[in-house]
Amino acid sequence: MTFTFQTLGCKLNFAESSALGKALIARGHTRAIRGEQPDLCIVNTCSVTDAADHKDRQAIRRLRRTYPNATLIITGCYAQLKPGEIADIPGVDYVLGMHEKFDLPAFVEQLEQQHQHVLTSAIREVDTFCGARSKDDRTRCFLKVQDGCNYFCTYCTIPLARGKSRNPSIESLVEELCQALKEGAKEVVLTGVNIGDFGRSTGERFIDLLRALDEASDEEYRMRISSCEPNLLSDEVIEFVAHSRHFAPHFHIPLQSGSNEVLKIMHRRYTRELFAERVNHIRSVMPNAFIGVDCMVGVRGETTECWEDYLDFISSLPVSQLHVFTYSERQNTRMLEMDLHVVPQKEREHRSQVLHRVSEEKLQAFYAAHKGEKGIVLWEGKRVQATPEQPSENGYLMEGWTENYIRVSRPYDKSKINTFELVVI
């Protein structure tokens, strides 16, 4: 059969969709080409916020209109959390929970015998780890090193959607990395739900994983660590990245709130003082590092005083960019059971706008500070239209990222795709 994927949400979802696509192809199925009506349409959903759920529903309805004769299968976090809600959407044929997602290739081959249209299991009881690796364009590979979460923050449903923290062995991940490099990957991003918690299943340590991956090959490649909790981003990890062969000076650290009072309500496992220590340590050993920060606004309990305290704190941090999320009430979270101040929706949106402005100021300041410096760029294959400000003889530009995540562009040159180049920013 021919199939197409629609993937929403995080890089982990994209890695898993890629792995499932490869598994379907290995069984003789083929990806539908553009404009072709596929036999199967698979939607891998996200459910991190109400907005994500809304986008999922929009995608499902759009795909049903676009491919009226395809078998429509919905899976992912939204399918795990609200399978009945999805099953009620007209045109949905099957709903597969998070554990069932990885049985998709076998499920597809038995469609004619399928009698159950909604299949989900108790994800918190699942111990197995299903690996995934994907390629983005021709340069970047996302390698899944961990899944699930044991933290149960009061606003979050991810542990209910993804299950408990689990991981494969370091040895198997080194093999995955070497295979990715053999296939041409030049940059590998470690992904997971809570990757700093690596080792729950095997008794190994996150720092040992980083060391093994750094020593896996003498080829020219670089690695990035995706989001890592500040309490798990130890001084040992920071020092290792600073002196490693292949890890980029690039960190993504979830803060969520700059108010200790709100962090306690959220049941986060650190204080803002510890967060500031981590950021300052990174800056001391890697002055040019890119530091991205996840920030949430408008959660229950975020009084005006807490918000002002939060804003002062985040404004003072020497970070590079903020990823801002507006809080939305989620079913089955403990925050809804707590007697807390409720931030009006308009005020939530205002606070989000304020942090977006802070983020833009920080990003432009980070870029300006590195203008004129040297950086190593990995050029990507996507063609971008040239502009009067940056012309090109062939009318196109190509883009790439430096080791510290500064996006740069140059006239398009096919021979430079997936190559490193030392440039002046």
C-alpha positions as CSV (number, residue, x, y, z in Angstrom):
1,M,0.0,0.0,0.0
2,T,1.0,3.6,-0.3
3,F,1.1,5.8,2.8
4,T,1.6,9.3,4.0
5,F,2.5,10.7,7.5
6,Q,1.3,13.9,9.1
7,T,3.5,14.5,12.2
8,L,2.8,17.2,14.8
9,G,4.7,18.4,17.9
10,C,8.2,17.6,19.1
11,K,11.3,16.2,17.4
12,L,10.8,13.0,19.2
13,N,7.5,12.5,17.3
14,F,9.3,13.2,14.0
15,A,12.0,10.6,14.9
16,E,9.3,8.0,15.6
17,S,7.4,8.8,12.5
18,S,10.6,8.4,10.5
19,A,11.3,5.0,12.1
20,L,7.7,3.8,11.5
21,G,7.9,4.9,7.9
22,K,11.2,2.9,7.4
23,A,9.5,-0.1,9.0
24,L,6.5,0.1,6.6
25,I,8.9,0.4,3.6
26,A,10.8,-2.6,4.8
27,R,7.5,-4.6,4.6
28,G,7.0,-3.6,1.0
29,H,4.8,-0.5,1.4
30,T,5.7,2.8,-0.3
31,R,5.4,6.5,0.5
32,A,2.8,8.3,-1.6
33,I,4.3,10.8,-3.9
34,R,3.0,14.4,-3.9
35,G,-0.4,14.7,-5.4
36,E,-1.1,11.0,-5.2
37,Q,-4.1,9.6,-3.2
38,P,-2.5,7.3,-0.6
39,D,-4.1,4.1,0.7
40,L,-3.1,5.0,4.3
41,C,-2.9,8.3,6.1
42,I,-1.3,8.2,9.5
43,V,-1.4,11.2,11.9
44,N,1.2,11.2,14.7
45,T,-0.3,13.7,17.2
46,C,0.9,16.0,20.0
47,S,-1.0,16.9,23.1
48,V,1.3,19.2,25.1
49,T,-1.3,22.0,25.2
50,D,-5.0,22.7,24.3
51,A,-3.6,24.5,21.2
52,A,-1.8,21.3,20.2
53,D,-5.0,19.3,20.5
54,H,-6.8,21.9,18.3
55,K,-4.1,21.6,15.7
56,D,-4.4,17.8,15.8
57,R,-8.1,18.0,15.1
58,Q,-7.6,20.5,12.3
59,A,-5.0,18.2,10.7
60,I,-7.3,15.2,11.0
61,R,-10.2,17.0,9.3
62,R,-8.1,18.5,6.6
63,L,-6.5,15.2,5.7
64,R,-9.9,13.5,5.6
65,R,-11.1,16.1,3.1
66,T,-7.9,15.8,1.1
67,Y,-7.8,12.0,1.0
68,P,-11.4,10.9,1.2
69,N,-10.7,7.3,0.3
70,A,-7.7,6.7,2.5
71,T,-7.7,4.6,5.7
72,L,-7.1,7.3,8.4
73,I,-5.1,6.1,11.4
74,I,-4.5,8.4,14.4
75,T,-1.8,7.8,17.0
76,G,0.5,9.7,19.3
77,C,0.0,11.5,22.6
78,Y,-3.4,12.9,21.8
79,A,-4.6,9.5,20.8
80,Q,-3.3,8.1,24.1
81,L,-4.9,10.8,26.3
82,K,-8.3,11.2,24.5
83,P,-8.9,8.2,22.2
84,G,-12.7,8.6,22.5
85,E,-12.6,12.2,21.5
86,I,-10.7,11.4,18.4
87,A,-12.8,8.4,17.5
88,D,-15.8,10.7,17.4
89,I,-14.3,12.9,14.7
90,P,-16.1,11.9,11.4
91,G,-13.9,9.9,9.1
92,V,-11.4,8.5,11.6
93,D,-10.9,4.8,11.0
94,Y,-8.5,3.7,13.8
95,V,-7.0,5.2,17.0
96,L,-3.8,3.7,18.3
97,G,-2.4,4.6,21.7
98,M,1.3,5.3,22.4
99,H,2.3,1.7,23.0
100,E,0.3,0.5,20.0
101,K,2.0,3.1,17.8
102,F,5.0,0.9,17.5
103,D,2.9,-2.0,16.4
104,L,1.7,0.0,13.4
105,P,3.5,-1.9,10.7
106,A,2.0,-5.2,11.8
107,F,-1.4,-3.5,12.4
108,V,-1.4,-2.2,8.8
109,E,-0.9,-5.7,7.4
110,Q,-4.0,-7.0,9.2
111,L,-6.4,-4.2,8.5
112,E,-8.9,-6.4,6.9
113,Q,-9.1,-8.5,10.1
114,Q,-9.3,-5.5,12.5
115,H,-12.5,-5.3,14.4
116,Q,-11.4,-2.9,17.2
117,H,-11.2,0.7,16.0
118,V,-9.7,2.1,19.2
119,L,-6.7,0.3,20.7
120,T,-5.0,1.8,23.8
121,S,-3.2,0.3,26.8
122,A,-2.1,1.4,30.2
123,I,1.0,3.3,29.1
124,R,2.4,3.6,32.7
125,E,2.8,-0.1,32.8
126,V,4.9,-0.3,29.7
127,D,8.6,-1.1,30.3
128,T,9.8,-1.6,26.7
129,F,11.7,1.1,24.8
130,C,11.1,1.5,21.1
131,G,14.0,3.3,19.4
132,A,13.8,5.8,16.6
133,R,16.1,7.7,14.4
134,S,15.2,10.2,11.7
135,K,17.0,12.4,9.1
136,D,16.0,16.0,8.6
137,D,17.0,17.1,5.1
138,R,20.4,15.5,4.4
139,T,22.3,16.8,7.3
140,R,20.7,16.4,10.7
141,C,19.7,13.2,12.5
142,F,17.4,13.0,15.5
143,L,18.4,10.1,17.8
144,K,15.9,9.0,20.4
145,V,17.8,8.1,23.6
146,Q,15.0,8.1,26.2
147,D,11.2,8.0,26.5
148,G,8.7,8.8,29.3
149,C,8.8,10.8,32.4
150,N,8.5,10.2,36.2
151,Y,8.2,13.8,37.3
152,F,4.4,14.5,37.2
153,C,4.6,18.3,37.3
154,T,1.2,19.6,38.3
155,Y,0.4,21.2,34.9
156,C,1.7,18.4,32.6
157,T,0.0,15.3,31.0
158,I,3.2,14.0,29.3
159,P,3.7,11.2,31.9
160,L,0.2,10.0,31.2
161,A,0.8,10.1,27.4
162,R,4.3,8.7,27.3
163,G,4.6,6.5,30.3
164,K,7.5,6.1,32.8
165,S,11.1,6.9,32.1
166,R,12.9,4.2,30.2
167,N,15.9,3.9,27.8
168,P,18.0,1.6,25.7
169,S,21.7,0.7,26.5
170,I,24.6,2.9,25.7
171,E,26.0,0.2,23.5
172,S,22.9,0.2,21.3
173,L,22.9,4.0,20.9
174,V,26.6,4.0,19.9
175,E,25.6,1.5,17.2
176,E,22.7,3.8,16.1
177,L,25.1,6.8,15.9
178,C,27.6,5.0,13.8
179,Q,24.9,3.8,11.4
180,A,23.6,7.4,11.1
181,L,27.1,8.6,10.3
182,K,27.5,5.9,7.8
183,E,24.3,7.1,6.1
184,G,25.7,10.6,5.8
185,A,24.5,12.4,8.9
186,K,26.9,15.2,10.0
187,E,24.9,16.4,13.0
188,V,23.0,14.3,15.5
189,V,20.5,15.7,18.0
190,L,19.8,13.6,21.1
191,T,16.0,13.6,21.8
192,G,13.7,12.2,24.4
193,V,11.1,13.3,26.9
194,N,13.5,13.8,29.8
195,I,16.9,12.8,28.4
196,G,18.9,13.8,31.5
197,D,17.0,11.0,33.3
198,F,18.8,8.5,31.0
199,G,19.7,5.2,32.8
200,R,16.5,4.3,34.6
201,S,16.2,1.1,32.6
202,T,19.9,0.1,32.4
203,G,21.6,1.6,35.5
204,E,23.9,3.7,33.3
205,R,24.4,7.4,33.5
206,F,23.7,10.3,31.2
207,I,27.3,11.5,31.4
208,D,28.5,8.1,30.4
209,L,26.2,8.1,27.4
210,L,27.7,11.5,26.3
211,R,31.2,10.2,26.7
212,A,30.5,7.1,24.7
213,L,28.9,9.0,21.8
214,D,31.7,11.5,21.8
215,E,34.3,8.7,21.4
216,A,32.2,6.7,18.9
217,S,34.0,7.8,15.7
218,D,36.8,9.8,14.4
219,E,34.7,11.2,11.6
220,E,33.8,14.8,11.4
221,Y,30.4,15.2,13.1
222,R,28.8,17.2,15.8
223,M,26.1,16.5,18.4
224,R,23.5,18.6,20.2
225,I,21.7,17.9,23.5
226,S,18.0,18.7,23.3
227,S,16.0,19.9,26.3
228,C,17.5,18.8,29.6
229,E,16.1,19.5,33.1
230,P,18.3,22.0,35.1
231,N,18.5,19.6,38.1
232,L,19.9,16.9,35.7
233,L,22.2,19.2,33.8
234,S,25.0,18.7,36.2
235,D,28.3,20.6,36.5
236,E,30.0,17.4,35.3
237,V,27.9,17.4,32.1
238,I,28.5,21.1,31.5
239,E,32.3,20.7,31.9
240,F,32.3,17.7,29.6
241,V,30.5,19.5,26.8
242,A,32.9,22.4,27.1
243,H,35.9,20.1,26.5
244,S,34.3,17.4,24.3
245,R,35.3,16.7,20.7
246,H,31.9,16.6,19.1
247,F,29.3,18.2,21.4
248,A,28.2,21.7,20.3
249,P,28.0,24.6,22.8
250,H,24.2,24.6,22.7
251,F,21.8,24.0,25.6
252,H,18.1,24.0,25.9
253,I,16.9,24.2,29.5
254,P,13.3,24.4,30.7
255,L,12.8,27.1,33.3
256,Q,9.0,27.3,33.1
257,S,8.8,30.0,35.8
258,G,11.2,32.5,37.3
259,S,9.2,32.6,40.6
260,N,10.2,30.1,43.3
261,E,6.7,30.2,44.6
262,V,5.3,29.2,41.2
263,L,8.0,26.6,40.7
264,K,6.9,25.0,44.0
265,I,3.3,25.0,42.9
266,M,4.4,23.3,39.6
267,H,6.3,20.7,41.5
268,R,9.5,21.5,39.6
269,R,12.6,20.0,41.1
270,Y,14.8,23.0,41.3
271,T,14.8,26.7,42.4
272,R,15.6,29.7,40.2
273,E,18.9,30.1,42.1
274,L,20.0,26.6,40.9
275,F,18.8,27.5,37.3
276,A,20.9,30.7,37.4
277,E,23.9,28.7,38.7
278,R,23.6,26.4,35.7
279,V,23.4,29.3,33.2
280,N,26.3,31.1,34.7
281,H,28.4,28.0,34.8
282,I,27.8,27.5,31.0
283,R,28.7,31.1,30.3
284,S,31.9,30.8,32.4
285,V,33.3,27.8,30.4
286,M,31.5,28.4,27.1
287,P,31.1,32.2,26.7
288,N,29.8,31.7,23.1
289,A,27.2,29.0,24.0
290,F,23.6,29.3,22.8
291,I,21.2,28.9,25.7
292,G,17.5,28.4,24.9
293,V,15.0,28.5,27.7
294,D,11.4,27.1,27.9
295,C,9.1,29.6,29.7
296,M,5.5,29.1,30.6
297,V,3.2,32.0,31.5
298,G,-0.2,32.3,33.1
299,V,-0.3,29.2,35.2
300,R,-2.6,28.9,38.1
301,G,-1.0,30.6,41.1
302,E,1.0,33.1,39.0
303,T,-0.1,36.2,40.8
304,T,0.9,39.7,39.7
305,E,3.7,39.7,42.2
306,C,4.9,36.3,41.0
307,W,4.8,37.4,37.4
308,E,6.8,40.6,38.1
309,D,9.3,38.6,40.0
310,Y,9.5,36.1,37.1
311,L,10.0,38.9,34.5
312,D,12.8,40.5,36.5
313,F,14.6,37.2,36.8
314,I,14.3,36.1,33.2
315,S,15.3,39.5,31.9
316,S,18.5,39.4,34.0
317,L,19.6,36.0,32.8
318,P,22.4,35.9,30.1
319,V,20.4,33.5,27.8
320,S,20.0,33.6,24.1
321,Q,16.3,32.9,23.4
322,L,13.1,32.1,25.1
323,H,10.5,29.5,23.9
324,V,7.3,30.8,25.4
325,F,4.2,28.7,26.1
326,T,0.9,30.0,27.4
327,Y,-0.6,27.8,30.1
328,S,-3.8,26.0,29.3
329,E,-5.8,23.8,31.7
330,R,-5.3,20.1,31.1
331,Q,-7.6,17.3,32.3
332,N,-6.1,14.9,34.9
333,T,-3.5,17.3,36.2
334,R,-3.1,18.1,39.8
335,M,-3.0,21.9,39.3
336,L,-6.8,21.8,38.6
337,E,-7.3,20.3,42.1
338,M,-5.4,23.1,43.8
339,D,-7.1,26.3,45.2
340,L,-5.0,28.8,43.3
341,H,-5.3,32.3,41.7
342,V,-6.5,31.9,38.1
343,V,-4.9,34.2,35.6
344,P,-7.5,35.6,33.1
345,Q,-6.9,34.5,29.5
346,K,-6.3,38.0,28.2
347,E,-3.6,38.5,30.9
348,R,-2.0,35.2,29.9
349,E,-1.8,36.4,26.3
350,H,-0.3,39.7,27.5
351,R,2.4,38.0,29.5
352,S,3.2,35.8,26.6
353,Q,3.6,38.8,24.4
354,V,5.9,40.4,26.9
355,L,8.2,37.4,27.1
356,H,8.2,37.1,23.3
357,R,9.6,40.7,23.1
358,V,12.2,39.8,25.8
359,S,13.2,36.8,23.7
360,E,13.6,38.8,20.5
361,E,15.8,41.3,22.3
362,K,18.0,38.6,23.7
363,L,18.3,36.8,20.4
364,Q,19.2,39.9,18.5
365,A,21.8,40.8,21.2
366,F,23.3,37.3,21.0
367,Y,23.6,37.6,17.2
368,A,25.1,41.1,17.4
369,A,27.7,39.9,19.9
370,H,29.0,37.3,17.5
371,K,29.0,39.4,14.3
372,G,32.5,39.4,12.8
373,E,33.5,36.3,14.7
374,K,34.4,33.0,13.1
375,G,32.0,30.0,13.2
376,I,31.8,26.5,11.7
377,V,28.6,26.2,9.6
378,L,26.9,23.0,8.5
379,W,25.2,23.9,5.2
380,E,21.7,22.5,4.6
381,G,20.1,21.6,1.2
382,K,16.9,23.6,1.3
383,R,16.9,26.5,-1.2
384,V,15.7,29.9,-0.1
385,Q,14.7,32.8,-2.3
386,A,17.4,35.5,-2.5
387,T,16.6,39.0,-1.5
388,P,17.8,42.5,-2.6
389,E,19.7,42.7,0.7
390,Q,21.4,39.4,0.1
391,P,21.4,38.7,-3.7
392,S,22.6,35.6,-5.4
393,E,23.6,35.0,-9.1
394,N,21.3,31.9,-9.3
395,G,18.5,33.6,-7.3
396,Y,18.7,31.3,-4.3
397,L,20.4,31.1,-1.0
398,M,21.2,28.2,1.3
399,E,21.2,28.3,5.1
400,G,23.1,26.6,7.8
401,W,23.8,26.7,11.5
402,T,27.0,27.4,13.4
403,E,28.0,25.2,16.3
404,N,26.4,27.7,18.7
405,Y,23.2,27.8,16.7
406,I,23.5,31.0,14.7
407,R,21.6,30.7,11.4
408,V,23.5,32.1,8.5
409,S,23.0,32.1,4.7
410,R,25.1,32.3,1.5
411,P,24.5,32.0,-2.2
412,Y,23.2,28.6,-3.1
413,D,25.9,26.1,-4.0
414,K,24.8,22.4,-4.3
415,S,28.4,21.2,-3.7
416,K,28.4,22.6,-0.2
417,I,25.3,20.7,1.0
418,N,26.1,18.7,4.1
419,T,29.6,20.1,4.5
420,F,31.2,22.1,7.2
421,E,32.8,25.4,6.5
422,L,34.6,28.0,8.6
423,V,33.0,31.4,8.0
424,V,33.0,34.9,9.4
425,I,29.5,35.6,10.8
